[in-house]
Every structure is written in structure tokens, then in C-alpha cells.
Amino acid sequence: MTEETKQIPIQRLPKGKKGKVTALVGDADEVARLTALGIRKGVEVCSLQKGCPCIIQFGCSRMCLRTAGQLQVMVSPV
């Protein structure tokens, strides 16, 4: 598996690094909420703080994301 196709949970994306959302995994309602907020497959995000909670930037928006339970946002580092 090459670096471009490697998927990691969004909270493991190092500070200052960019990643492309590859999958949203979890409860349908939680996935729908993230999608409505703009986090969807193909969106490029930048990590401002890794861990839980993580802070990400995408487009002109910043979001504090605390994944709980079975919700996972998977990204491929770019």
C-alpha cells in the first residue's frame, strides 16, 4: 500500500498535514450530520490539532471533531 492510498483515522493526522476524506463510518445519523456540515468523501482537510478532540480546517471552515462510539472519519494523507 502506497502512502497516497493509506487510510488513517482523522484524529491521527499530524498537525499541519493535509488529508483527503476517504470514508465516513458509523451510525447513519452521525454520518449524515457530518455530511451536512461539509465533511464528506473527497474533501481535503488540514489538521490543526491531532488527537481527541481534533481540530481540522477545510475550505473556510474550522471544526473541532470529537469522534465517539463507532463514528470514524478516515483520511488519506496527501
Secondary structure as GFF3:
##gff-version 3
##sequence-region A 1 78
A	DSSP	beta_strand	8	9	.	.	.	ID=ss1
A	DSSP	three_ten_helix	10	12	.	.	.	ID=ss2
A	DSSP	beta_strand	18	25	.	.	.	ID=ss3
A	DSSP	alpha_helix	28	37	.	.	.	ID=ss4
A	DSSP	beta_strand	44	49	.	.	.	ID=ss5
A	DSSP	beta_strand	54	58	.	.	.	ID=ss6
A	DSSP	beta_strand	61	65	.	.	.	ID=ss7
A	DSSP	beta_strand	72	77	.	.	.	ID=ss8
###
